Amino acid sequence: MGEVVVFADAFGYSNRSDAIPNTVSTRFGTASGTKTFTGIAVCQLIVAGKLSADNRLTDVVGHGFPRFDPAITIHHLLTHTSGAPDYFDEETLDPQADFGMALGKLPVYRVRAPSDLLPLFQNEPMKFAPGERFSYSNGGYVLLGLVIEAASGMAYGDYVERHVFARAGMTGSGFFEMNALPSHTAYGYLDDGSSNIYEIPLKGMPDGGAFVTAPDMSSFWDALFGNRLLGREMTATFLHPHVAASSADDDERHYGYGLWMAARDGEVSRYSSTGADPGVAFVSARFSTDDVEVTILGNTESDAWPLFSVLKESILDR
């Protein structure tokens, strides 16, 4: 697309014990940024005729949800408006401080597939009626992972690697187990300097945990906006600000089918994929007015946000 790299650099260590420095091509965790790829995967299956946004969750996934409202649809899950219970409710829990506590009843080293997380929330009551309001839901995207598996016949991570990462040219990205990270991958570190290996699931889930590189995120944005992942019509649906989301930010914040959006009067000025976990900070954004992309990846809990705030204001004020 004729893009020009204005600035690219790396700092700190991907492995502190062996003093291995981070590079521009180091793989970093994305935490909740993975929801973007989950949304793409669901939309691909809709394009393929294997799903509809209006399909009900319980008609697609065979797991028991005794207290879920049967009216929950794929659209509700994509837009965080399902009202389904959550295993990690960010309305009441701190994303960094309380994640391990939320998984306390389930050893993280046993979490290798979306269904492994179900015992934490599948028997809980609804938070509200489907479509009533926006409420950011990690559990909702875990459910979408089950939808992907049911509709595609593939394991969630395998589907995303083959049909999202490979199609977008994201050659360094993938779902890796925390106790067997490949070379050129950053270990995550907590504020006390310890590893995050016991703080997050062993393998990335549909709501968070994929690893990417900064160049791969540039490839992703190019593939998305070039209609190579979804096709023109579904790309427009994916990028539409479907629901308003409350935020302390000055922007009018909305959510699409896996992306945050800054939108006023129907005009989107920024699309963002973001995530934060213990030992992980991730933000990748596309500014629509100038086709500017910014990706910041960190292997501590707060690396990305101050820098992104400065860059965001600099870009918007140009």
C-alpha positions in Angstrom: 0.0 0.0 0.0 3.0 2.2 -0.2 3.4 2.7 3.5 6.4 4.5 5.0 7.8 3.5 8.4 8.2 6.7 10.3 9.7 5.2 13.4 10.5 1.7 14.7 12.6 0.7 17.7 12.8 -1.7 20.6 14.0 -1.3 24.2 14.6 -3.5 27.2 14.9 -7.3 27.4 12.8 -10.1 26.1 14.6 -12.4 28.5 16.0 -10.6 31.5 17.9 -13.6 32.9 20.0 -14.0 29.8 19.9 -10.3 28.9 18.4 -11.0 25.5 17.3 -7.6 24.0 13.9 -6.9 22.5 13.9 -6.2 18.8 11.4 -4.8 16.4 10.6 -8.4 15.3 10.2 -9.8 18.9 6.9 -11.5 19.5 4.8 -10.1 22.4 1.6 -11.1 24.0 -1.6 -9.2 23.0 -3.8 -9.9 26.0 -7.3 -8.8 25.0 -6.1 -7.6 21.6 -6.7 -11.2 20.6 -10.5 -10.4 20.6 -9.9 -8.6 17.3 -8.7 -11.8 15.7 -11.6 -13.8 17.2 -14.0 -11.3 15.7 -12.4 -11.6 12.3 -12.6 -15.4 12.5 -16.4 -15.3 13.4 -17.0 -12.9 10.5 -15.1 -15.2 8.1 -17.4 -18.0 9.1 -20.4 -15.8 8.5 -19.1 -14.9 5.0 -18.6 -18.7 4.4 -22.3 -19.3 5.3 -21.5 -21.4 8.3 -22.8 -18.8 10.8 -25.1 -15.8 11.0 -24.8 -12.9 13.3 -28.4 -13.7 14.3 -27.7 -17.3 15.2 -28.4 -18.0 18.9 -25.5 -19.2 21.0 -27.3 -22.3 22.2 -28.2 -23.3 18.7 -24.5 -23.4 17.7 -22.7 -24.6 20.8 -23.8 -27.8 22.5 -22.4 -27.1 25.9 -24.9 -26.7 28.7 -25.7 -23.1 29.8 -28.6 -23.7 32.3 -29.0 -20.1 33.3 -28.2 -18.3 30.1 -30.9 -16.5 28.2 -31.6 -18.5 25.0 -32.0 -15.2 23.2 -28.2 -14.5 23.2 -27.0 -14.2 19.6 -23.6 -14.1 18.0 -24.1 -10.4 17.4 -24.6 -9.9 21.2 -21.4 -11.7 22.0 -19.3 -9.8 19.4 -20.5 -6.4 20.7 -20.4 -7.2 24.4 -24.1 -6.8 24.8 -25.1 -10.4 25.6 -25.5 -10.0 29.4 -24.0 -13.4 29.9 -22.0 -14.0 33.0 -18.2 -13.5 32.9 -15.4 -15.4 34.5 -13.4 -12.1 34.7 -15.8 -9.2 35.0 -13.8 -5.9 34.4 -16.7 -3.9 35.7 -15.7 -5.2 39.2 -12.2 -6.5 38.9 -8.8 -4.8 38.0 -7.5 -6.2 34.7 -3.9 -6.5 36.1 -4.3 -7.0 39.8 -7.2 -9.5 39.9 -6.7 -11.7 36.9 -5.0 -14.5 38.8 -7.7 -14.4 41.4 -10.4 -14.8 38.8 -8.7 -18.0 37.7 -8.0 -19.1 41.2 -10.3 -22.1 41.0 -8.7 -23.3 37.9 -4.9 -23.9 37.6 -3.7 -21.8 34.6 -1.5 -24.6 33.4 -4.6 -26.6 32.6 -6.1 -24.0 30.3 -5.3 -25.0 26.8 -8.7 -24.7 25.1 -11.8 -22.4 25.4 -13.9 -25.2 27.0 -11.4 -25.3 29.9 -12.7 -22.0 31.1 -16.4 -22.9 31.0 -16.5 -24.2 34.6 -15.8 -20.7 35.9 -19.0 -19.2 34.5 -21.3 -21.4 32.5 -23.6 -22.1 35.5 -23.8 -18.5 36.7 -26.8 -16.2 36.2 -27.2 -13.5 33.6 -26.0 -10.0 34.3 -28.8 -8.4 32.3 -31.1 -9.2 29.3 -29.4 -9.6 25.9 -29.1 -6.3 24.1 -29.9 -4.1 27.1 -26.5 -2.4 27.3 -22.7 -2.7 26.7 -20.6 -4.6 29.3 -17.1 -5.6 28.3 -17.1 -9.4 28.5 -14.1 -11.7 28.4 -16.3 -14.7 28.9 -18.4 -13.7 25.9 -15.4 -14.0 23.7 -14.5 -17.4 25.2 -18.0 -18.4 24.0 -17.2 -17.1 20.6 -14.2 -19.3 20.5 -16.5 -22.3 21.1 -18.7 -20.9 18.2 -15.7 -20.9 15.9 -14.8 -24.4 16.9 -18.3 -25.7 16.3 -18.7 -23.9 13.0 -15.3 -24.7 11.6 -14.5 -28.1 13.0 -11.1 -26.8 14.0 -9.5 -26.0 17.3 -9.8 -22.2 17.9 -6.0 -21.4 17.8 -5.5 -23.5 14.7 -8.3 -21.7 12.9 -7.0 -18.3 13.7 -3.4 -19.2 12.8 -4.5 -20.7 9.4 -7.3 -18.3 8.3 -6.4 -15.0 10.0 -2.7 -14.8 10.6 -1.6 -16.7 7.5 -4.0 -14.9 5.2 -2.8 -11.5 6.6 0.8 -12.4 6.2 1.4 -12.4 9.9 4.3 -14.9 9.7 5.6 -14.3 13.2 2.3 -14.6 15.1 0.7 -17.5 16.8 -0.7 -19.2 19.9 2.2 -20.5 22.0 2.3 -22.3 25.3 3.8 -20.2 28.1 6.1 -23.0 29.2 7.4 -23.6 25.7 7.8 -20.2 24.1 9.6 -20.2 20.7 12.7 -18.1 20.1 12.3 -14.3 19.6 9.4 -14.2 22.0 9.3 -11.8 25.0 8.7 -13.3 28.5 6.2 -11.2 30.5 7.3 -9.6 33.8 5.4 -8.4 36.8 6.2 -5.2 38.6 8.2 -7.1 41.2 10.4 -8.6 38.4 8.9 -12.1 38.5 7.6 -14.0 35.5 3.9 -13.9 34.5 3.9 -17.6 33.7 1.6 -18.5 36.6 -0.7 -15.5 36.1 -2.3 -16.2 32.7 -3.6 -19.3 30.9 -1.0 -21.7 29.5 -2.1 -21.0 26.0 -3.9 -18.1 24.4 -7.7 -18.0 24.5 -10.3 -16.3 22.3 -10.4 -13.4 24.8 -6.7 -13.0 25.0 -3.2 -14.4 24.7 -2.1 -14.5 21.1 1.5 -13.4 20.3 2.3 -11.0 17.5 5.1 -8.8 16.2 4.9 -5.1 15.4 5.5 -5.7 11.6 2.7 -8.4 11.7 0.2 -5.8 13.0 1.0 -3.5 10.1 0.3 -6.5 7.8 -2.9 -7.1 9.7 -4.2 -3.6 9.2 -3.3 -3.6 5.6 -5.1 -6.9 5.0 -8.2 -5.8 6.9 -8.5 -2.5 5.2 -7.6 -4.0 1.8 -10.6 -6.4 2.2 -8.3 -9.5 2.1 -9.6 -11.0 5.3 -13.3 -10.5 5.0 -14.3 -9.0 1.7 -15.7 -5.5 1.2 -19.2 -5.9 2.6 -18.2 -7.8 5.8 -15.2 -5.6 6.4 -17.6 -2.6 6.5 -19.8 -4.6 9.0 -16.7 -5.4 11.1 -15.6 -1.8 11.2 -19.0 -0.4 12.0 -19.4 1.2 15.4 -22.2 -1.1 16.5 -22.6 0.0 20.2 -21.6 2.9 22.3 -19.3 2.1 25.2 -18.8 4.2 28.3 -15.3 5.6 28.8 -13.5 8.2 30.8 -11.7 9.1 27.5 -12.8 12.3 25.8 -13.6 10.5 22.6 -17.0 9.0 22.0 -16.0 5.4 22.4 -17.7 2.6 20.5 -17.2 -1.1 19.8 -17.5 -2.9 16.5 -17.1 -6.7 16.1 -13.7 -6.9 17.9 -12.3 -3.4 17.8 -12.6 -0.2 19.8 -13.5 2.9 17.9 -13.4 6.6 18.5 -16.4 7.9 16.7 -18.4 11.1 16.5 -21.6 11.6 14.5 -21.0 8.2 12.8 -17.5 9.2 11.7 -14.7 7.0 13.0 -11.4 8.7 13.6 -9.5 5.7 15.2 -9.7 1.9 15.3 -7.9 0.3 18.2 -7.0 -3.2 19.3 -5.8 -3.1 22.9 -5.0 -5.5 25.8 -3.5 -5.6 29.3 -2.6 -8.7 31.3 -0.1 -9.2 34.1 3.2 -8.8 32.2 1.6 -7.7 29.0 0.7 -4.3 27.5 -0.5 -4.0 23.9 -2.1 -1.4 21.7 -2.4 -1.2 18.0 -4.4 1.5 16.3 -5.3 2.8 12.8 -6.1 6.5 12.5 -8.5 6.7 9.6 -8.0 10.4 8.7 -4.3 9.9 7.7 -4.1 6.1 7.4 -1.5 6.2 10.2 -0.8 3.1 12.2 0.7 2.9 15.6 1.6 -0.4 17.4 3.2 -0.5 20.9 4.0 -3.8 22.5 5.4 -4.3 26.0 6.3 -7.2 28.3 5.5 -5.4 31.5 2.0 -4.3 32.7 2.1 -0.7 31.8 4.7 -0.1 29.0 2.4 0.9 26.2 -0.1 3.4 27.6 1.9 6.6 28.3 3.6 6.4 25.0 0.4 5.8 23.1 -1.3 8.7 24.8 1.5 11.1 23.6 1.5 9.7 20.1 -2.3 9.8 19.8 -2.5 13.4 20.7 0.4 14.2 18.3 -1.3 12.5 15.4 -4.8 14.0 16.1 -3.3 17.5 16.5 -1.5 17.5 13.2 
